[in-house]
Amino acid sequence: MIKAIQLIDSLDTGGAEVLAVNIANLLAKENIDSHLCVTRKEGLLKEKVSKNVNYIFLNRKSTFDVKAILKLKNYIKKNNISIIHSHATSSFIAFCVKIIYPKVKIVWHDHYGNSEFLEYRKTVPLSLFSRFFQVIISVNLKLKEWAEQNLFAKENLMLNNFAFFNTEEKLTKLKGEEGRRIVHVAGFRAQKDHITLLKAFKIVQERNPLWTLHLVGEIYDDSYSKSIQNFIKDNNLTDSIFMYDAKSDIKNILVQATIGVLSSKSEGLPVALLEYGLAKLPVLVTDVGECNKVITNSESLVAPKNHLLFSEKLNKLIIDKLLREKISYALHLKVREEFSKESFTTELIHIYKNLC
């Protein structure tokens, strides 16, 4: 039996975190001894971890937390785990365990969101860690090429993200009028460029005053989140734009929406876009990362950091119901055929088997 542990630094509701939990849950259904380790911080996603997944929390306090490293190493040894599947920034602790327990093999999953700006990405210390990775899985082609040029794993692969709703709960009720809601699912980070979306919506809302915008994602106590709140207040949009913080019932939220949007400056392959497709939403997203590999209609793509163009295309979606239906049907079909949990799981198990 394959024994693998997913390694992630937190259980906040980000793309890498959602994927780590989903992988652990899906593998538990496939006759694999599936484990999940959270190194630093628990969060909303903890309640989404299947009872069939073995769970450990390290409560890691610092970068080089010897107690946490030894706790993970002992857990892996006790459970005879052969594969650490490390996600995003958990690569360092995976490397540390490998040094003191060489028999374990590391698969590192690169979810790096700023794939439009890879020239600024630091290669150190990743280049050192990568010498101890058996496989690097990248979420898009740009990241795979970057890994091939800058890192030293034995094998570099690309594996599409997948969409998967792991709950039917109905906890969140969106404000605004049914049939006129635009939803944006993304944490409040500069990469997501909420300001471009807000500027575009301000223009659109003047023509379509009954439409509302719903921002779903973790709100941080920082200047970026405050700038979003200030924009809404300063432009008298408090009755039209609503912030919800992180939520776990994404399917329920998307069912209540009419259009899904993303305004990012950079992306890998955003899970939110795949979720929009799975929920049969028409979308408007910026042409970054692998978004154009998922989107089949040019009316759904817009250049990043251009609020005027974003507003024009968004207004077109609002007034043209037939276009919305056409876009949502094509996107749903694409996600079901090429970004399904079934195809992802099959490919991942194949990677694991080659390591055992």
Sequence and secondary structure as in RCSB ss.txt:
>XXXX:A:sequence
MIKAIQLIDSLDTGGAEVLAVNIANLLAKENIDSHLCVTRKEGLLKEKVSKNVNYIFLNRKSTFDVKAILKLKNY
IKKNNISIIHSHATSSFIAFCVKIIYPKVKIVWHDHYGNSEFLEYRKTVPLSLFSRFFQVIISVNLKLKEWAEQN
LFAKENLMLNNFAFFNTEEKLTKLKGEEGRRIVHVAGFRAQKDHITLLKAFKIVQERNPLWTLHLVGEIYDDSYS
KSIQNFIKDNNLTDSIFMYDAKSDIKNILVQATIGVLSSKSEGLPVALLEYGLAKLPVLVTDVGECNKVITNSES
LVAPKNHLLFSEKLNKLIIDKLLREKISYALHLKVREEFSKESFTTELIHIYKNLC
>XXXX:A:secstr
  EEEEEEEE SSSHHHHHHHHHHHHHHTTT EEEEEEEEE  GGGGGS TTSEEEE    STT HHHHHHHHHH
HHHTT  EEEEEGGGHHHHHHHHHHSTTSEEEEEE  S GGGGGG   TTHHHHHTT SEEEESSHHHHHHHHHH
   SEEEE                 S TT EEEEE  S GGG HHHHHHHHHHHHHH TT EEEEES   SSHHH
HHHHHHHHHTT TTTEEE    S HHHHHHT SEEEE  S  SS HHHHHHHHTT  EEEES TTHHHH   GGG
EE TT HHHHHHHHHHHHH HHHHHHHHHHHHHHHHHHS HHHHHHHHHHHHHHH 
